Amino acid sequence: MSFLGANMLHAQQGPPPIPTSTEIKKTVTDLSNTLELTDVQSKEVFDLYTAHFKEVSNKMESSRPSRKEMEALQSKFEKEVKAVLTTEQQKKYETYLKENQPKQGGPQQRR
């Protein structure tokens, strides 16, 4: 593998980019449909997503947070979202998270 190829592979690793407001809206719309959220719940979840990613962005700009810090932020965020949901919606949310989590190890190799 060339030096440039190795650098490009390395550049693809690391934290995923912070979603834009449009991407957050798309995610919350998808969640709203999947979990059958009320309008009030959708607004609360959108606000939580927006605040979470703003906090993540601020952390990333000020320093390189540890994996432990990022996992703690993610855990706190998921608990806040679950607090807005009914018990049935929480179960669906868990499934949604598992199905939509980023794949570890970078992009898949094509054969």
Backbone as XML, in Angstrom:
<?xml version="1.0"?>
<chain id="A" units="angstrom">
  <residue number="1" name="MET">
    <atom name="N" x="0.860" y="-1.173" z="0.000"/>
    <atom name="CA" x="0.000" y="0.000" z="0.000"/>
    <atom name="C" x="0.906" y="1.236" z="0.000"/>
  </residue>
  <residue number="2" name="SER">
    <atom name="N" x="0.587" y="2.164" z="-0.835"/>
    <atom name="CA" x="1.391" y="3.380" z="-0.917"/>
    <atom name="C" x="1.214" y="4.227" z="0.340"/>
  </residue>
  <residue number="3" name="PHE">
    <atom name="N" x="2.130" y="5.164" z="0.521"/>
    <atom name="CA" x="2.049" y="6.078" z="1.661"/>
    <atom name="C" x="0.753" y="6.871" z="1.602"/>
  </residue>
  <residue number="4" name="LEU">
    <atom name="N" x="0.398" y="7.373" z="0.427"/>
    <atom name="CA" x="-0.837" y="8.147" z="0.267"/>
    <atom name="C" x="-2.051" y="7.279" z="0.588"/>
  </residue>
  <residue number="5" name="GLY">
    <atom name="N" x="-2.059" y="6.040" z="0.105"/>
    <atom name="CA" x="-3.164" y="5.121" z="0.378"/>
    <atom name="C" x="-3.302" y="4.842" z="1.864"/>
  </residue>
  <residue number="6" name="ALA">
    <atom name="N" x="-2.186" y="4.687" z="2.553"/>
    <atom name="CA" x="-2.215" y="4.443" z="3.997"/>
    <atom name="C" x="-2.765" y="5.652" z="4.723"/>
  </residue>
  <residue number="7" name="ASN">
    <atom name="N" x="-2.378" y="6.858" z="4.281"/>
    <atom name="CA" x="-2.892" y="8.065" z="4.914"/>
    <atom name="C" x="-4.376" y="8.235" z="4.672"/>
  </residue>
  <residue number="8" name="MET">
    <atom name="N" x="-4.847" y="7.917" z="3.485"/>
    <atom name="CA" x="-6.272" y="8.037" z="3.188"/>
    <atom name="C" x="-7.073" y="7.049" z="4.026"/>
  </residue>
  <residue number="9" name="LEU">
    <atom name="N" x="-6.550" y="5.837" z="4.200"/>
    <atom name="CA" x="-7.226" y="4.848" z="5.026"/>
    <atom name="C" x="-7.302" y="5.351" z="6.458"/>
  </residue>
  <residue number="10" name="HIS">
    <atom name="N" x="-6.207" y="5.912" z="6.954"/>
    <atom name="CA" x="-6.176" y="6.439" z="8.323"/>
    <atom name="C" x="-7.139" y="7.613" z="8.471"/>
  </residue>
  <residue number="11" name="ALA">
    <atom name="N" x="-7.251" y="8.432" z="7.442"/>
    <atom name="CA" x="-8.122" y="9.611" z="7.505"/>
    <atom name="C" x="-9.587" y="9.221" z="7.636"/>
  </residue>
  <residue number="12" name="GLN">
    <atom name="N" x="-9.957" y="8.027" z="7.201"/>
    <atom name="CA" x="-11.344" y="7.596" z="7.267"/>
    <atom name="C" x="-11.728" y="7.130" z="8.662"/>
  </residue>
  <residue number="13" name="GLN">
    <atom name="N" x="-10.742" y="6.900" z="9.510"/>
    <atom name="CA" x="-11.031" y="6.453" z="10.864"/>
    <atom name="C" x="-11.264" y="7.651" z="11.761"/>
  </residue>
  <residue number="14" name="GLY">
    <atom name="N" x="-11.715" y="7.399" z="12.987"/>
    <atom name="CA" x="-11.974" y="8.483" z="13.920"/>
    <atom name="C" x="-13.466" y="8.704" z="14.065"/>
  </residue>
  <residue number="15" name="PRO">
    <atom name="N" x="-13.833" y="9.779" z="14.762"/>
    <atom name="CA" x="-15.251" y="10.006" z="15.019"/>
    <atom name="C" x="-15.998" y="10.388" z="13.751"/>
  </residue>
  <residue number="16" name="PRO">
    <atom name="N" x="-17.268" y="10.013" z="13.681"/>
    <atom name="CA" x="-18.062" y="10.410" z="12.521"/>
    <atom name="C" x="-18.300" y="11.917" z="12.542"/>
  </residue>
  <residue number="17" name="PRO">
    <atom name="N" x="-18.580" y="12.503" z="11.381"/>
    <atom name="CA" x="-18.839" y="13.951" z="11.357"/>
    <atom name="C" x="-20.112" y="14.306" z="12.128"/>
  </residue>
  <residue number="18" name="ILE">
    <atom name="N" x="-20.151" y="15.518" z="12.647"/>
    <atom name="CA" x="-21.340" y="16.024" z="13.355"/>
    <atom name="C" x="-22.437" y="16.243" z="12.321"/>
  </residue>
  <residue number="19" name="PRO">
    <atom name="N" x="-23.643" y="15.714" z="12.549"/>
    <atom name="CA" x="-24.708" y="15.904" z="11.558"/>
    <atom name="C" x="-25.171" y="17.358" z="11.481"/>
  </residue>
  <residue number="20" name="THR">
    <atom name="N" x="-25.599" y="17.736" z="10.290"/>
    <atom name="CA" x="-26.149" y="19.074" z="10.088"/>
    <atom name="C" x="-27.573" y="19.110" z="10.636"/>
  </residue>
  <residue number="21" name="SER">
    <atom name="N" x="-28.130" y="20.310" z="10.713"/>
    <atom name="CA" x="-29.514" y="20.471" z="11.167"/>
    <atom name="C" x="-30.472" y="19.675" z="10.276"/>
  </residue>
  <residue number="22" name="THR">
    <atom name="N" x="-30.205" y="19.679" z="8.976"/>
    <atom name="CA" x="-31.041" y="18.929" z="8.029"/>
    <atom name="C" x="-30.958" y="17.429" z="8.305"/>
  </residue>
  <residue number="23" name="GLU">
    <atom name="N" x="-29.750" y="16.940" z="8.580"/>
    <atom name="CA" x="-29.570" y="15.518" z="8.881"/>
    <atom name="C" x="-30.250" y="15.144" z="10.197"/>
  </residue>
  <residue number="24" name="ILE">
    <atom name="N" x="-30.195" y="16.053" z="11.178"/>
    <atom name="CA" x="-30.869" y="15.798" z="12.453"/>
    <atom name="C" x="-32.377" y="15.724" z="12.225"/>
  </residue>
  <residue number="25" name="LYS">
    <atom name="N" x="-32.920" y="16.649" z="11.434"/>
    <atom name="CA" x="-34.358" y="16.628" z="11.136"/>
    <atom name="C" x="-34.754" y="15.319" z="10.469"/>
  </residue>
  <residue number="26" name="LYS">
    <atom name="N" x="-33.926" y="14.849" z="9.524"/>
    <atom name="CA" x="-34.210" y="13.583" z="8.837"/>
    <atom name="C" x="-34.208" y="12.423" z="9.828"/>
  </residue>
  <residue number="27" name="THR">
    <atom name="N" x="-33.228" y="12.403" z="10.708"/>
    <atom name="CA" x="-33.136" y="11.340" z="11.715"/>
    <atom name="C" x="-34.355" y="11.356" z="12.627"/>
  </residue>
  <residue number="28" name="VAL">
    <atom name="N" x="-34.732" y="12.542" z="13.098"/>
    <atom name="CA" x="-35.873" y="12.649" z="14.012"/>
    <atom name="C" x="-37.175" y="12.299" z="13.292"/>
  </residue>
  <residue number="29" name="THR">
    <atom name="N" x="-37.290" y="12.660" z="12.019"/>
    <atom name="CA" x="-38.478" y="12.278" z="11.245"/>
    <atom name="C" x="-38.552" y="10.760" z="11.115"/>
  </residue>
  <residue number="30" name="ASP">
    <atom name="N" x="-37.419" y="10.147" z="10.838"/>
    <atom name="CA" x="-37.355" y="8.687" z="10.745"/>
    <atom name="C" x="-37.719" y="8.047" z="12.084"/>
  </residue>
  <residue number="31" name="LEU">
    <atom name="N" x="-37.142" y="8.581" z="13.159"/>
    <atom name="CA" x="-37.468" y="8.089" z="14.504"/>
    <atom name="C" x="-38.944" y="8.276" z="14.816"/>
  </residue>
  <residue number="32" name="SER">
    <atom name="N" x="-39.468" y="9.434" z="14.460"/>
    <atom name="CA" x="-40.872" y="9.749" z="14.727"/>
    <atom name="C" x="-41.785" y="8.726" z="14.056"/>
  </residue>
  <residue number="33" name="ASN">
    <atom name="N" x="-41.472" y="8.390" z="12.817"/>
    <atom name="CA" x="-42.266" y="7.393" z="12.097"/>
    <atom name="C" x="-42.098" y="5.995" z="12.690"/>
  </residue>
  <residue number="34" name="THR">
    <atom name="N" x="-40.860" y="5.638" z="13.000"/>
    <atom name="CA" x="-40.576" y="4.308" z="13.544"/>
    <atom name="C" x="-41.193" y="4.108" z="14.929"/>
  </residue>
  <residue number="35" name="LEU">
    <atom name="N" x="-41.077" y="5.141" z="15.774"/>
    <atom name="CA" x="-41.540" y="5.026" z="17.161"/>
    <atom name="C" x="-42.968" y="5.531" z="17.360"/>
  </residue>
  <residue number="36" name="GLU">
    <atom name="N" x="-43.535" y="6.091" z="16.291"/>
    <atom name="CA" x="-44.878" y="6.674" z="16.360"/>
    <atom name="C" x="-44.946" y="7.746" z="17.450"/>
  </residue>
  <residue number="37" name="LEU">
    <atom name="N" x="-44.039" y="8.727" z="17.343"/>
    <atom name="CA" x="-43.983" y="9.808" z="18.316"/>
    <atom name="C" x="-45.123" y="10.798" z="18.107"/>
  </residue>
  <residue number="38" name="THR">
    <atom name="N" x="-45.557" y="11.412" z="19.187"/>
    <atom name="CA" x="-46.517" y="12.510" z="19.093"/>
    <atom name="C" x="-45.747" y="13.743" z="18.615"/>
  </residue>
  <residue number="39" name="ASP">
    <atom name="N" x="-46.470" y="14.795" z="18.253"/>
    <atom name="CA" x="-45.816" y="16.037" z="17.834"/>
    <atom name="C" x="-44.955" y="16.605" z="18.960"/>
  </residue>
  <residue number="40" name="VAL">
    <atom name="N" x="-45.463" y="16.537" z="20.175"/>
    <atom name="CA" x="-44.716" y="17.050" z="21.335"/>
    <atom name="C" x="-43.430" y="16.231" z="21.526"/>
  </residue>
  <residue number="41" name="GLN">
    <atom name="N" x="-43.537" y="14.906" z="21.444"/>
    <atom name="CA" x="-42.356" y="14.056" z="21.597"/>
    <atom name="C" x="-41.339" y="14.340" z="20.489"/>
  </residue>
  <residue number="42" name="SER">
    <atom name="N" x="-41.812" y="14.500" z="19.263"/>
    <atom name="CA" x="-40.910" y="14.782" z="18.138"/>
    <atom name="C" x="-40.115" y="16.057" z="18.387"/>
  </residue>
  <residue number="43" name="LYS">
    <atom name="N" x="-40.783" y="17.080" z="18.866"/>
    <atom name="CA" x="-40.127" y="18.358" z="19.153"/>
    <atom name="C" x="-39.091" y="18.171" z="20.262"/>
  </residue>
  <residue number="44" name="GLU">
    <atom name="N" x="-39.460" y="17.449" z="21.324"/>
    <atom name="CA" x="-38.530" y="17.215" z="22.432"/>
    <atom name="C" x="-37.313" y="16.414" z="21.973"/>
  </residue>
  <residue number="45" name="VAL">
    <atom name="N" x="-37.541" y="15.384" z="21.162"/>
    <atom name="CA" x="-36.442" y="14.561" z="20.670"/>
    <atom name="C" x="-35.539" y="15.384" z="19.743"/>
  </residue>
  <residue number="46" name="PHE">
    <atom name="N" x="-36.140" y="16.207" z="18.882"/>
    <atom name="CA" x="-35.345" y="17.078" z="18.020"/>
    <atom name="C" x="-34.467" y="18.008" z="18.856"/>
  </residue>
  <residue number="47" name="ASP">
    <atom name="N" x="-35.043" y="18.602" z="19.882"/>
    <atom name="CA" x="-34.287" y="19.497" z="20.763"/>
    <atom name="C" x="-33.138" y="18.754" z="21.460"/>
  </residue>
  <residue number="48" name="LEU">
    <atom name="N" x="-33.397" y="17.519" z="21.892"/>
    <atom name="CA" x="-32.352" y="16.715" z="22.539"/>
    <atom name="C" x="-31.226" y="16.394" z="21.562"/>
  </residue>
  <residue number="49" name="TYR">
    <atom name="N" x="-31.585" y="15.997" z="20.341"/>
    <atom name="CA" x="-30.570" y="15.690" z="19.329"/>
    <atom name="C" x="-29.734" y="16.926" z="19.027"/>
  </residue>
  <residue number="50" name="THR">
    <atom name="N" x="-30.390" y="18.066" z="18.843"/>
    <atom name="CA" x="-29.684" y="19.305" z="18.535"/>
    <atom name="C" x="-28.731" y="19.682" z="19.660"/>
  </residue>
  <residue number="51" name="ALA">
    <atom name="N" x="-29.207" y="19.633" z="20.893"/>
    <atom name="CA" x="-28.369" y="19.977" z="22.048"/>
    <atom name="C" x="-27.201" y="18.999" z="22.193"/>
  </residue>
  <residue number="52" name="HIS">
    <atom name="N" x="-27.473" y="17.717" z="21.978"/>
    <atom name="CA" x="-26.429" y="16.692" z="22.108"/>
    <atom name="C" x="-25.303" y="16.952" z="21.111"/>
  </residue>
  <residue number="53" name="PHE">
    <atom name="N" x="-25.660" y="17.160" z="19.853"/>
    <atom name="CA" x="-24.617" y="17.333" z="18.848"/>
    <atom name="C" x="-23.901" y="18.675" z="18.988"/>
  </residue>
  <residue number="54" name="LYS">
    <atom name="N" x="-24.571" y="19.668" z="19.546"/>
    <atom name="CA" x="-23.897" y="20.934" z="19.839"/>
    <atom name="C" x="-22.851" y="20.700" z="20.935"/>
  </residue>
  <residue number="55" name="GLU">
    <atom name="N" x="-23.234" y="19.940" z="21.961"/>
    <atom name="CA" x="-22.303" y="19.620" z="23.042"/>
    <atom name="C" x="-21.112" y="18.813" z="22.525"/>
  </residue>
  <residue number="56" name="VAL">
    <atom name="N" x="-21.378" y="17.839" z="21.665"/>
    <atom name="CA" x="-20.302" y="17.033" z="21.089"/>
    <atom name="C" x="-19.374" y="17.924" z="20.262"/>
  </residue>
  <residue number="57" name="SER">
    <atom name="N" x="-19.952" y="18.796" z="19.448"/>
    <atom name="CA" x="-19.168" y="19.693" z="18.613"/>
    <atom name="C" x="-18.284" y="20.603" z="19.466"/>
  </residue>
  <residue number="58" name="ASN">
    <atom name="N" x="-18.840" y="21.153" z="20.534"/>
    <atom name="CA" x="-18.067" y="22.019" z="21.431"/>
    <atom name="C" x="-16.906" y="21.263" z="22.067"/>
  </residue>
  <residue number="59" name="LYS">
    <atom name="N" x="-17.155" y="20.024" z="22.476"/>
    <atom name="CA" x="-16.096" y="19.204" z="23.072"/>
    <atom name="C" x="-14.983" y="18.933" z="22.065"/>
  </residue>
  <residue number="60" name="MET">
    <atom name="N" x="-15.389" y="18.639" z="20.820"/>
    <atom name="CA" x="-14.414" y="18.309" z="19.781"/>
    <atom name="C" x="-13.576" y="19.537" z="19.412"/>
  </residue>
  <residue number="61" name="GLU">
    <atom name="N" x="-14.173" y="20.718" z="19.466"/>
    <atom name="CA" x="-13.442" y="21.938" z="19.124"/>
    <atom name="C" x="-12.460" y="22.334" z="20.216"/>
  </residue>
  <residue number="62" name="SER">
    <atom name="N" x="-12.826" y="22.118" z="21.475"/>
    <atom name="CA" x="-11.972" y="22.557" z="22.573"/>
    <atom name="C" x="-10.821" y="21.597" z="22.859"/>
  </residue>
  <residue number="63" name="SER">
    <atom name="N" x="-11.031" y="20.322" z="22.585"/>
    <atom name="CA" x="-9.984" y="19.329" z="22.818"/>
    <atom name="C" x="-10.403" y="18.028" z="22.147"/>
  </residue>
  <residue number="64" name="ARG">
    <atom name="N" x="-9.527" y="17.069" z="22.206"/>
    <atom name="CA" x="-9.891" y="15.754" z="21.680"/>
    <atom name="C" x="-10.381" y="14.923" z="22.868"/>
  </residue>
  <residue number="65" name="PRO">
    <atom name="N" x="-11.712" y="14.780" z="22.992"/>
    <atom name="CA" x="-12.235" y="14.037" z="24.141"/>
    <atom name="C" x="-11.876" y="12.552" z="24.056"/>
  </residue>
  <residue number="66" name="SER">
    <atom name="N" x="-11.760" y="11.936" z="25.207"/>
    <atom name="CA" x="-11.448" y="10.506" z="25.250"/>
    <atom name="C" x="-12.664" y="9.697" z="24.821"/>
  </residue>
  <residue number="67" name="ARG">
    <atom name="N" x="-12.419" y="8.472" z="24.468"/>
    <atom name="CA" x="-13.504" y="7.560" z="24.092"/>
    <atom name="C" x="-14.491" y="7.433" z="25.259"/>
  </residue>
  <residue number="68" name="LYS">
    <atom name="N" x="-13.947" y="7.395" z="26.478"/>
    <atom name="CA" x="-14.781" y="7.267" z="27.680"/>
    <atom name="C" x="-15.714" y="8.473" z="27.823"/>
  </residue>
  <residue number="69" name="GLU">
    <atom name="N" x="-15.187" y="9.683" z="27.589"/>
    <atom name="CA" x="-16.010" y="10.889" z="27.658"/>
    <atom name="C" x="-17.134" y="10.848" z="26.617"/>
  </residue>
  <residue number="70" name="MET">
    <atom name="N" x="-16.793" y="10.420" z="25.410"/>
    <atom name="CA" x="-17.777" y="10.376" z="24.333"/>
    <atom name="C" x="-18.851" y="9.320" z="24.620"/>
  </residue>
  <residue number="71" name="GLU">
    <atom name="N" x="-18.438" y="8.187" z="25.149"/>
    <atom name="CA" x="-19.409" y="7.152" z="25.510"/>
    <atom name="C" x="-20.332" y="7.631" z="26.622"/>
  </residue>
  <residue number="72" name="ALA">
    <atom name="N" x="-19.788" y="8.391" z="27.580"/>
    <atom name="CA" x="-20.609" y="8.941" z="28.663"/>
    <atom name="C" x="-21.625" y="9.941" z="28.109"/>
  </residue>
  <residue number="73" name="LEU">
    <atom name="N" x="-21.205" y="10.786" z="27.171"/>
    <atom name="CA" x="-22.131" y="11.726" z="26.535"/>
    <atom name="C" x="-23.240" y="10.978" z="25.794"/>
  </residue>
  <residue number="74" name="GLN">
    <atom name="N" x="-22.858" y="9.930" z="25.068"/>
    <atom name="CA" x="-23.827" y="9.143" z="24.310"/>
    <atom name="C" x="-24.835" y="8.474" z="25.251"/>
  </residue>
  <residue number="75" name="SER">
    <atom name="N" x="-24.339" y="7.912" z="26.337"/>
    <atom name="CA" x="-25.207" y="7.244" z="27.307"/>
    <atom name="C" x="-26.190" y="8.227" z="27.934"/>
  </residue>
  <residue number="76" name="LYS">
    <atom name="N" x="-25.680" y="9.403" z="28.319"/>
    <atom name="CA" x="-26.534" y="10.442" z="28.905"/>
    <atom name="C" x="-27.617" y="10.862" z="27.912"/>
  </residue>
  <residue number="77" name="PHE">
    <atom name="N" x="-27.208" y="11.050" z="26.667"/>
    <atom name="CA" x="-28.131" y="11.454" z="25.611"/>
    <atom name="C" x="-29.234" y="10.405" z="25.411"/>
  </residue>
  <residue number="78" name="GLU">
    <atom name="N" x="-28.858" y="9.144" z="25.318"/>
    <atom name="CA" x="-29.845" y="8.079" z="25.118"/>
    <atom name="C" x="-30.825" y="8.010" z="26.289"/>
  </residue>
  <residue number="79" name="LYS">
    <atom name="N" x="-30.351" y="8.208" z="27.509"/>
    <atom name="CA" x="-31.240" y="8.219" z="28.681"/>
    <atom name="C" x="-32.227" y="9.379" z="28.598"/>
  </residue>
  <residue number="80" name="GLU">
    <atom name="N" x="-31.747" y="10.542" z="28.148"/>
    <atom name="CA" x="-32.629" y="11.708" z="28.016"/>
    <atom name="C" x="-33.714" y="11.463" z="26.967"/>
  </residue>
  <residue number="81" name="VAL">
    <atom name="N" x="-33.334" y="10.843" z="25.862"/>
    <atom name="CA" x="-34.329" y="10.530" z="24.823"/>
    <atom name="C" x="-35.342" y="9.526" z="25.367"/>
  </residue>
  <residue number="82" name="LYS">
    <atom name="N" x="-34.864" y="8.485" z="26.033"/>
    <atom name="CA" x="-35.767" y="7.466" z="26.570"/>
    <atom name="C" x="-36.749" y="8.049" z="27.580"/>
  </residue>
  <residue number="83" name="ALA">
    <atom name="N" x="-36.330" y="9.081" z="28.297"/>
    <atom name="CA" x="-37.210" y="9.703" z="29.295"/>
    <atom name="C" x="-38.436" y="10.349" z="28.646"/>
  </residue>
  <residue number="84" name="VAL">
    <atom name="N" x="-38.357" y="10.678" z="27.381"/>
    <atom name="CA" x="-39.459" y="11.297" z="26.637"/>
    <atom name="C" x="-40.421" y="10.231" z="26.100"/>
  </residue>
  <residue number="85" name="LEU">
    <atom name="N" x="-39.952" y="8.984" z="26.036"/>
    <atom name="CA" x="-40.694" y="7.912" z="25.371"/>
    <atom name="C" x="-41.514" y="7.055" z="26.334"/>
  </residue>
  <residue number="86" name="THR">
    <atom name="N" x="-42.558" y="6.421" z="25.785"/>
    <atom name="CA" x="-43.316" y="5.428" z="26.540"/>
    <atom name="C" x="-42.482" y="4.148" z="26.613"/>
  </residue>
  <residue number="87" name="THR">
    <atom name="N" x="-42.896" y="3.211" z="27.433"/>
    <atom name="CA" x="-42.176" y="1.938" z="27.563"/>
    <atom name="C" x="-42.079" y="1.223" z="26.218"/>
  </residue>
  <residue number="88" name="GLU">
    <atom name="N" x="-43.168" y="1.184" z="25.476"/>
    <atom name="CA" x="-43.182" y="0.523" z="24.162"/>
    <atom name="C" x="-42.245" y="1.241" z="23.187"/>
  </residue>
  <residue number="89" name="GLN">
    <atom name="N" x="-42.264" y="2.568" z="23.211"/>
    <atom name="CA" x="-41.387" y="3.343" z="22.330"/>
    <atom name="C" x="-39.916" y="3.138" z="22.696"/>
  </residue>
  <residue number="90" name="GLN">
    <atom name="N" x="-39.638" y="2.969" z="23.993"/>
    <atom name="CA" x="-38.262" y="2.728" z="24.432"/>
    <atom name="C" x="-37.733" y="1.426" z="23.836"/>
  </residue>
  <residue number="91" name="LYS">
    <atom name="N" x="-38.567" y="0.394" z="23.787"/>
    <atom name="CA" x="-38.155" y="-0.891" z="23.196"/>
    <atom name="C" x="-37.843" y="-0.706" z="21.715"/>
  </residue>
  <residue number="92" name="LYS">
    <atom name="N" x="-38.708" y="0.022" z="21.024"/>
    <atom name="CA" x="-38.490" y="0.282" z="19.596"/>
    <atom name="C" x="-37.227" y="1.123" z="19.391"/>
  </residue>
  <residue number="93" name="TYR">
    <atom name="N" x="-36.969" y="2.054" z="20.307"/>
    <atom name="CA" x="-35.786" y="2.905" z="20.220"/>
    <atom name="C" x="-34.516" y="2.067" z="20.353"/>
  </residue>
  <residue number="94" name="GLU">
    <atom name="N" x="-34.523" y="1.130" z="21.285"/>
    <atom name="CA" x="-33.370" y="0.235" z="21.457"/>
    <atom name="C" x="-33.081" y="-0.514" z="20.159"/>
  </residue>
  <residue number="95" name="THR">
    <atom name="N" x="-34.126" y="-1.045" z="19.544"/>
    <atom name="CA" x="-33.977" y="-1.768" z="18.276"/>
    <atom name="C" x="-33.445" y="-0.818" z="17.201"/>
  </residue>
  <residue number="96" name="TYR">
    <atom name="N" x="-34.011" y="0.377" z="17.142"/>
    <atom name="CA" x="-33.579" y="1.382" z="16.175"/>
    <atom name="C" x="-32.087" y="1.685" z="16.329"/>
  </residue>
  <residue number="97" name="LEU">
    <atom name="N" x="-31.632" y="1.863" z="17.561"/>
    <atom name="CA" x="-30.222" y="2.164" z="17.811"/>
    <atom name="C" x="-29.327" y="1.025" z="17.337"/>
  </residue>
  <residue number="98" name="LYS">
    <atom name="N" x="-29.721" y="-0.201" z="17.621"/>
    <atom name="CA" x="-28.915" y="-1.360" z="17.213"/>
    <atom name="C" x="-28.833" y="-1.465" z="15.699"/>
  </residue>
  <residue number="99" name="GLU">
    <atom name="N" x="-29.954" y="-1.215" z="15.027"/>
    <atom name="CA" x="-29.998" y="-1.338" z="13.570"/>
    <atom name="C" x="-29.284" y="-0.192" z="12.866"/>
  </residue>
  <residue number="100" name="ASN">
    <atom name="N" x="-29.142" y="0.948" z="13.532"/>
    <atom name="CA" x="-28.584" y="2.126" z="12.880"/>
    <atom name="C" x="-27.241" y="2.580" z="13.428"/>
  </residue>
  <residue number="101" name="GLN">
    <atom name="N" x="-26.622" y="1.761" z="14.273"/>
    <atom name="CA" x="-25.321" y="2.166" z="14.802"/>
    <atom name="C" x="-24.266" y="2.065" z="13.706"/>
  </residue>
  <residue number="102" name="PRO">
    <atom name="N" x="-23.281" y="2.977" z="13.735"/>
    <atom name="CA" x="-22.234" y="2.932" z="12.718"/>
    <atom name="C" x="-21.454" y="1.627" z="12.811"/>
  </residue>
  <residue number="103" name="LYS">
    <atom name="N" x="-21.063" y="1.114" z="11.679"/>
    <atom name="CA" x="-20.288" y="-0.120" z="11.638"/>
    <atom name="C" x="-18.863" y="0.164" z="12.084"/>
  </residue>
  <residue number="104" name="GLN">
    <atom name="N" x="-18.297" y="-0.716" z="12.885"/>
    <atom name="CA" x="-16.922" y="-0.562" z="13.350"/>
    <atom name="C" x="-15.972" y="-1.070" z="12.269"/>
  </residue>
  <residue number="105" name="GLY">
    <atom name="N" x="-14.793" y="-0.466" z="12.190"/>
    <atom name="CA" x="-13.757" y="-0.974" z="11.290"/>
    <atom name="C" x="-13.714" y="-0.276" z="9.953"/>
  </residue>
  <residue number="106" name="GLY">
    <atom name="N" x="-14.450" y="0.779" z="9.759"/>
    <atom name="CA" x="-14.371" y="1.534" z="8.520"/>
    <atom name="C" x="-15.203" y="0.936" z="7.410"/>
  </residue>
  <residue number="107" name="PRO">
    <atom name="N" x="-15.013" y="1.436" z="6.195"/>
    <atom name="CA" x="-15.830" y="0.999" z="5.066"/>
    <atom name="C" x="-15.580" y="-0.459" z="4.729"/>
  </residue>
  <residue number="108" name="GLN">
    <atom name="N" x="-16.602" y="-1.102" z="4.228"/>
    <atom name="CA" x="-16.506" y="-2.498" z="3.850"/>
    <atom name="C" x="-15.714" y="-2.634" z="2.541"/>
  </residue>
  <residue number="109" name="GLN">
    <atom name="N" x="-14.899" y="-3.671" z="2.462"/>
    <atom name="CA" x="-14.158" y="-3.952" z="1.250"/>
    <atom name="C" x="-15.078" y="-4.646" z="0.252"/>
  </residue>
  <residue number="110" name="ARG">
    <atom name="N" x="-15.012" y="-4.233" z="-1.002"/>
    <atom name="CA" x="-15.792" y="-4.918" z="-2.054"/>
    <atom name="C" x="-14.939" y="-6.015" z="-2.653"/>
  </residue>
  <residue number="111" name="ARG">
    <atom name="N" x="-15.581" y="-7.101" z="-2.994"/>
    <atom name="CA" x="-14.832" y="-8.226" z="-3.579"/>
    <atom name="C" x="-15.207" y="-8.396" z="-5.013"/>
  </residue>
</chain>
